[in-house]
Amino acid sequence: MKWAVISSFIIHGFFFGFILKNDSEKMNKYPPVMMVRLASPPPVRGVQKPAAKTPLETTQKKTAKIETPETEARIAEVNKRKKPKRKQADSKPASETKEQSQTQETINQKKGLPDGVDLGSEFGSARIDAAGFDSPYYLNIVFSKIRRGWDNPFEGLDTVHCTIYFVIDRRGRISDSAIENSSGMPAYDQAALRAVLGSKPPPLPNQFGSEELGIHLEFRYIPYN
């Protein structure tokens, strides 16, 4: 048994020695590795690098068109054949024209009256004989009183109108009145005059310097369509 163990160690020792010997021989076959350091060449003096082109120059170069004399002549011929555009006449909408006419009519009806006077549908127009009178509140009261006493006796298909002239004194009394423009219908004219005489206006405003106020008031009837 002792000799078997010794012989086993000997055999294994020879085997490992043989393997190590072969590995060393294989390693010796490869050539040795050498380290080489590369040096950069020296800069060349006296030579400048071309300037880099900007994106704008590149874009302009790409988009630039080369126009030959033949191309220019063809463009000129096409431009001659083009018909000039006709200018369209400015046409205003019918609604705008109607509003302008109504506005102008309202201005003519209230000509000479202070701003804020309400004539309503019973009166066509009004005018006062006082350039310095500036009290729309007083005139609205007077016209409202006349409107309440107005009883139109005519109902037909024709437009009827008449103008009543009356004078209001300082204390609010009607000192003078007359049918200035007749409608051609005595009943209509008299009904308008009665509405004015029975209105009982208030006294004139204190800030009004005159002693009386003359008013030309048009009564107008427009039939409904």
C-alpha positions in Angstrom: 0.0 0.0 0.0 2.8 2.4 0.8 4.5 1.8 -2.4 1.3 2.3 -4.4 0.8 5.8 -2.9 4.5 6.7 -3.6 4.3 5.5 -7.2 1.0 7.5 -7.7 2.7 10.7 -6.5 5.6 10.1 -8.8 3.4 9.5 -11.9 1.2 12.6 -11.2 4.4 14.7 -10.8 5.7 13.6 -14.2 2.3 14.3 -15.7 2.0 17.9 -14.3 5.6 18.7 -15.3 5.0 17.6 -18.8 1.9 19.9 -19.1 3.8 22.9 -17.7 6.7 22.3 -20.1 4.3 22.4 -23.1 2.6 25.6 -22.0 5.9 27.4 -21.7 7.0 26.3 -25.1 3.7 27.7 -26.6 4.1 31.0 -25.0 7.6 31.4 -26.3 6.4 31.0 -29.9 4.6 34.4 -29.9 6.8 37.5 -30.7 7.3 40.1 -28.0 4.8 43.1 -27.9 6.3 46.6 -28.6 4.7 49.9 -27.6 4.7 52.7 -30.3 3.7 56.3 -29.7 2.4 58.3 -32.7 3.4 61.9 -33.0 1.1 64.6 -34.7 2.7 66.5 -37.7 3.7 70.1 -37.1 1.1 72.8 -38.3 1.7 74.3 -41.7 2.2 78.0 -41.5 1.0 80.6 -44.1 -2.1 78.6 -45.2 -5.6 79.7 -44.0 -8.6 77.4 -43.9 -11.5 78.5 -46.0 -14.3 80.2 -43.9 -17.3 78.0 -43.3 -20.4 79.0 -45.1 -23.3 80.2 -43.0 -26.8 78.5 -43.4 -28.2 81.8 -44.8 -25.6 81.9 -47.7 -26.2 78.2 -48.4 -30.0 78.8 -48.5 -29.7 81.8 -50.8 -27.4 79.9 -53.1 -29.9 77.1 -53.4 -32.9 79.3 -53.9 -31.3 81.7 -56.4 -32.9 81.4 -59.8 -30.8 81.7 -63.0 -32.9 83.8 -65.4 -31.7 83.7 -69.0 -32.8 86.3 -71.5 -35.2 83.8 -73.0 -36.9 83.3 -69.6 -37.3 87.0 -69.1 -38.8 87.5 -72.5 -41.3 84.7 -71.8 -42.3 86.2 -68.5 -42.8 89.6 -70.1 -45.1 88.0 -72.7 -47.2 86.2 -70.1 -47.6 89.5 -68.1 -48.8 91.3 -71.2 -51.5 88.6 -71.8 -52.9 89.0 -68.3 -56.1 91.0 -68.2 -56.3 93.8 -65.7 -58.7 93.1 -62.8 -61.9 95.1 -62.8 -62.5 97.2 -59.7 -65.7 96.2 -58.1 -68.0 99.0 -57.2 -68.5 99.6 -53.6 -72.0 98.4 -52.9 -73.5 99.0 -49.4 -75.9 96.6 -47.9 -79.6 97.5 -48.1 -79.9 97.4 -44.3 -77.0 99.9 -43.9 -78.6 102.2 -46.5 -82.0 102.0 -44.7 -80.4 102.7 -41.3 -78.6 105.8 -42.8 -81.9 107.1 -44.3 -83.7 106.5 -41.0 -80.9 108.3 -39.1 -81.0 111.3 -41.5 -84.8 111.4 -41.2 -84.5 111.5 -37.4 -82.0 114.3 -37.6 -84.3 116.3 -39.9 -87.3 115.7 -37.6 -85.4 116.9 -34.5 -83.6 119.7 -36.1 -83.2 122.6 -33.7 -84.2 120.4 -30.7 -81.9 119.5 -27.8 -80.6 116.0 -27.6 -82.8 113.5 -25.8 -86.2 114.6 -27.0 -88.6 111.8 -27.7 -91.2 112.5 -30.4 -92.8 109.1 -30.4 -94.9 107.8 -33.2 -97.7 110.4 -33.0 -95.5 113.4 -34.0 -93.6 113.6 -37.3 -91.3 116.5 -36.4 -90.9 119.5 -34.0 -89.2 122.8 -34.0 -88.8 125.5 -31.3 -88.3 129.3 -31.7 -85.5 129.5 -29.1 -81.9 129.0 -30.0 -80.7 128.9 -26.3 -83.4 126.5 -25.0 -81.6 123.4 -23.8 -84.0 121.3 -21.7 -85.1 118.0 -23.3 -86.7 117.0 -20.0 -89.2 119.9 -20.2 -90.1 119.2 -23.9 -90.6 115.5 -23.2 -93.1 116.5 -20.5 -95.0 118.8 -22.8 -95.1 116.3 -25.7 -96.2 113.5 -23.3 -99.1 115.7 -22.1 -100.2 116.4 -25.7 -99.9 112.8 -26.6 -102.2 111.7 -23.8 -104.9 114.2 -25.1 -104.5 113.3 -28.7 -107.4 111.4 -30.2 -106.9 110.7 -33.9 -110.3 110.8 -35.7 -108.8 109.4 -39.0 -108.1 105.7 -39.8 -107.4 105.1 -43.4 -104.8 104.0 -45.9 -103.3 107.4 -46.5 -100.7 109.3 -44.6 -102.1 112.4 -42.9 -100.2 115.2 -41.1 -100.7 118.8 -39.9 -98.6 121.3 -38.0 -99.8 123.2 -34.9 -98.0 126.3 -33.7 -98.4 127.3 -30.1 -96.6 129.6 -27.5 -96.0 128.7 -23.9 -95.5 131.7 -21.5 -93.4 131.8 -18.3 -96.1 130.4 -16.1 -96.9 127.5 -18.5 -100.0 129.0 -20.1 -100.6 128.6 -23.8 -100.9 132.2 -24.9 -101.2 131.7 -28.7 -102.0 128.8 -31.0 -102.9 128.2 -34.6 -103.1 125.6 -37.4 -99.9 126.3 -39.2 -100.2 123.6 -41.9 -103.5 121.9 -42.5 -103.9 118.3 -43.4 -106.9 119.0 -45.6 -109.2 117.3 -43.1 -110.8 119.8 -40.6 -111.6 117.0 -38.1 -108.0 116.0 -38.0 -106.7 119.6 -37.6 -109.2 120.4 -34.9 -108.4 117.2 -32.9 -104.7 118.2 -33.0 -105.4 121.7 -31.8 -107.6 120.5 -29.0 -104.8 118.1 -27.8 -102.4 121.1 -27.6 -104.8 123.5 -25.9 -105.8 120.9 -23.2 -102.2 119.7 -22.4 -101.6 122.2 -19.6 -97.8 122.5 -19.8 -95.6 123.2 -16.7 -93.9 126.6 -16.2 -90.8 127.3 -18.3 -87.5 126.2 -16.8 -85.8 128.8 -14.6 -82.6 128.6 -16.6 -84.4 129.7 -19.7 -84.0 133.4 -20.1 -86.9 134.2 -22.4 -90.5 134.9 -21.3 -92.1 132.6 -23.8 -91.4 129.5 -25.9 -92.8 129.0 -29.4 -93.2 125.4 -30.7 -94.1 124.0 -34.1 -95.4 120.5 -33.7 -96.3 118.2 -36.6 -99.0 115.6 -36.0 -98.6 112.6 -38.3 -100.6 109.5 -39.0 -99.0 106.6 -40.9 -101.2 103.6 -41.7 -100.0 100.2 -40.7 -99.1 97.9 -43.6 
